[in-house]
């Protein structure tokens, strides 16, 4: 019983890890910009760096504001009104109280595949969406686990965190693309004027270097950040419900269900409780594992099982409350 | 039941509120015990809705208490840990009391029909 991992220790570890990863992403972007400035343009590049930063920040703010609605529209969601969604609305309100947050908007997606996501860059403007498949296949306690996971994303401001890393990756991509185009376009003209700036490396070459080294690194960092936020959200879900078996048995049902949600947009992968795209390959493939936005669902289940004090491997009871002793108190 | 509620909502300290909510929860439990004897009532859609709302209300009270206790514990911990304790000493911040619910309030009234 003594070495059950507690949600507090898990939260701390994941918070530390994701701040490290976020810092690494931003530093990577900054290094690339500085390298381009020094190697490609000399100091005259500084104004363009400032311009590009302004554009990046502006895009970031816009993307965060627009992301939630866009995601809901793409998924074909409708507001959860009416008696049939009473339990869903109640569960969302309960979890909002547990998290000490305003109640988010509740949306429903008509899809048989069980899944859910949270959106909104500020807790005050947050939204939670679940599929009808999720509602029909989960019990109240399991639904509460899933909603608590989504509420955790809202409380931990994961939408803002992921947006920063997503925007960093697209900024790096844009920069590389721009350099290659400028480099290839101007190289024909420059050859005739001999080499005015002897020291500068051809821009296209820098562009290719970014594309080959920087971009994959940024993508791997982004995925690692997303995975760490997912683990953190699982830990926070346990903190809110005080019941690891709810989210654990919900994840087991999601794992067993092989249906995938029909309408997903590119870039939306990291928002779902269970990643639609990660399902496409086995969990053992190493390189694919590097770009996954979610930890393997089996691993998430194992961590939650350890919290419950259940033996690894075998299936636990669905929906059971944990034993009343130990660090986890049932509610 | 109504008198139990007015006592509970009038309480000013966490300890008094916790003590006053015991009879209220017990009264809710008795309501469900009465409903147990009427099978028609159990199957009724309105009653099921009532049941869901009461379950949710119980949960909300529990989670509000949990949120209060979690926040209070975090606050009390910061009062005693470095470096925040310096500010706490300088501003003479004092520890807050936790909301200890009586044992009777922890058992959710029976709503499984």
Interface residues (C-beta under 8 A of the other chain):
Chain A: X83 X86 X87 X90 X91 X93 X94 X95 X97 X98 X99 X100 X140 X239 X240 X242 X331
Chain B: X49 X52 X53 X55 X56 X59 X60 X62 X63 X64 X66 X67 X70 X71
